[in-house]
Amino acid sequence: RKENARTLGKTRDRRTHGEGAPGCKTKEYVAWSAMRSRCKSNPLYRNRNITVCNRWHVYKAFLEDMGRAPSPAHSIDRIDNNGNYEPGNCRWATRTEQMRNTRMNRFLTHDGHTCTIAEWAELTGIQWNTIINRIRCKWPTERVLCEPIRHLPSAESE
């Protein structure tokens, strides 16, 4: 009986925050759980030695540091993709923000500003695939980002 009481106490202690109960899992609890799982079982994380800091092995501490996600569109993101899950290296980010923070992104620097191709496309109004094609054609960065787009005459206007 003492064994059962000890086991029951541990189970109750784990759920005191009330956010991990079946059918009641909050967005933050799901993010915390998935983060821990990724670091334990995903080779892309394990092979790069990406870990969860000791403090964040406790959900309450994670929630204390990260706070609630600002919206349903936000999920956890590591600022430095080679860094660990820890305070100071994690934030709540939208899908767009996360896609701009991947190891696969290509960055261009022009006039002292470094941005992803997607960001330059937004800033210049030049489509991202046009920027990529210009890079492939070995255009200098200034020409890639500053040369206006030439619109070819359509067949209708001839």
N, C-alpha and C positions, 0 to 999 in steps of 0.2 A: 504493500500500500504506500509506503514512503516513496518508493521508486515512481509510482504513478503520480503522486502529488508533485514530485520534483519535475517530472516531464510536463505535467499540465501547467505548472508555473512558468516554465520556459516558453511554452506555446503562447500563454497569455502575455508574457513580457514582449514577445515579438510583435504582437498585434495591438499594443496599447495605443498606437497612433490611429488605428481604425481605418487605415487607407489601403490595406492589402487584403482585406477580406474578399472572398469570392463574390463577384457581382458588384463590388463597391470600390474597385481599384481606381485611384485617381490618376490623372495624366502624369503627375510628378512621380508617383509610386511606380507606374509602368516604366517611365524613363529610367528611374534608379535601378530597377530590377534588370532591365534590358542592358544597361551600361555594365553592370556587374557580370552579367552572362556573357556579353561580348568579350570582355577581358579574360574570362575563364576559358571559353571554348572556341573563340574565333581565331584561326591561325593568322589572319591578317593583323590582329591586335597582338596576339601572343608572340609572334615572330619579331615584332617591333618593340617588344617589352613594354607595351602600353598597359598601365595598371590603374586601379582605383586607389586613391590614397586611403590610409588606414581609417581616418576619421569618417570617410564616407561609406564604410562598411555598415554603419548604423544609419538607417533611413532618416531618423529625426535630425541628425547632424547634416546630412545632405540637404534636407529641406530648409534647415536653418541658414545654410550658406547660400543656396541657390534661390530660395524663395519660390513662389508659385510661378508657373509659366504665364507670361502676359496674355496669351490667347491660345485657343485651340490650335492655331497655325504654328505655334512655336514648339521646338523640341531641343534637346540638349546638344550642344556643339562644343568641340574643343577648339579654342582659338589657335593654338599651335598644334597642328595635326600630328606632330611627332611627340607631343607632350602627353602627360597623364591626365586622368580625370581627377581634378583637384581644384580647390578654390583658387581663383586667379587665372585659371586656364579654361574655365567652362562658362558658358552663357546660354541663355535661351535664345534661339535664332529661328527665323523662318526658313522654309525650304530654299528660297532664293539666296538668302544670306549663306546658308550651308553650302549650296552649290558653288558659291564664289570662294569658298574656303576649303577647297580640296587640293590634294597633291597634284592632280592632273591639270589644274588651271595653268594657262599661259599668261604671263604678265608682260605688259609693255610699259616702258617709261618714256614720257614725253613732257618736256618743259618742267621737269622736277616732280611730276606726278606719276605714280605707279598704280596701274589699275589692271583688272582682268580684261580680257577681250570683251566679255559681256558688258562690263562697266563702260569701256570705251565706246561700244556700240550705242549705249544709252546716251552718253555725253555728246557724241558727234552726230548721231542720227544715221550713221553708216551701219548697215546690217552686219551682224557678227560674221556671217559667212563671207561677206565681201572683204572684211578685215583679214580673215584667215587666208583667202585667196591672194590678197596683196602680199601678205607675208610669204606665202609659198612662192610667189613670183620674185622674191628677194627685194621688194621695195624697201627703201629706208623708212624708219619708223615715222618720221615727220610726214613723208608722202602718204604712208598707209593711213594716217589719221587726219590729214589735212586736205588731201586732194578731193575736190568735189566729185560726186558721182556723175558720170556722164550717162544720160538717158538716150538709148538708141532710138531712132525714129521707128514708130510702129508701122506695120504693113498697111494699116488703114490710112495713115497720113500721106502715103506716097501717091 
